[in-house]
Each structure stands twice: as C-alpha cells, then as structure tokens.
Amino acid sequence: ADKYLFKVPSLRNIEKTHPFFHDGSVTDLGEAVKIIAKLQLNKDLTEEEVKYIVVFLSTLTGTVPAELAKAPEMPM
C-alpha cells in the first residue's frame, strides 16, 4: 500500500538543524544550498541567489519546543 510513497523532511526550523546532510559534513546553510543546487539541479548559484534562498529558509524558523531542543538521553 505504501509503494511509491516517500517521507520528505520538513524545512521548518532548517536553519536550527545543522549540521546538514546524512554525514553532518556541512554546518553552514548557505554552503548546503550551494551543494544541493549543484548536485540536484546542476546549477551554480551566485552568492546573491544563495543569500535570497537562505533568507527565505530563515522565514520558516519558529520556536523549538523545549522537549525537542534538548539532546536525547542515551541508555546505559
């Protein structure tokens, strides 16, 4: 029943969820935008374009609930 369905992560609070990518290799949102544009769209963005995209993404930032802002407890 779930064939061809994918979970897509939300962009909400994206500027607070660094490091980025599966391996945490990028800590700067602007750098992540540049890499994604090149890899997924084969586009080299100008610094101004990156700035505008980062400004847009920052508008999606809200208050993170306290229970989500703390690190999870690790079992011993």
Residue pairs with C-beta under 8 A, 6 or more apart in sequence:
11 57
11 60
12 60
12 61
12 62
13 60
13 61
13 62
13 64
14 29
14 57
14 60
14 61
15 29
15 54
15 57
15 58
15 60
15 61
16 61
16 64
18 26
18 27
18 28
18 29
19 25
19 26
19 27
20 26
20 27
20 29
20 32
21 32
21 35
26 32
26 35
29 54
29 57
30 50
30 51
30 54
33 45
33 50
33 53
33 54
33 57
34 44
34 45
34 50
37 43
37 44
37 45
38 44
45 53
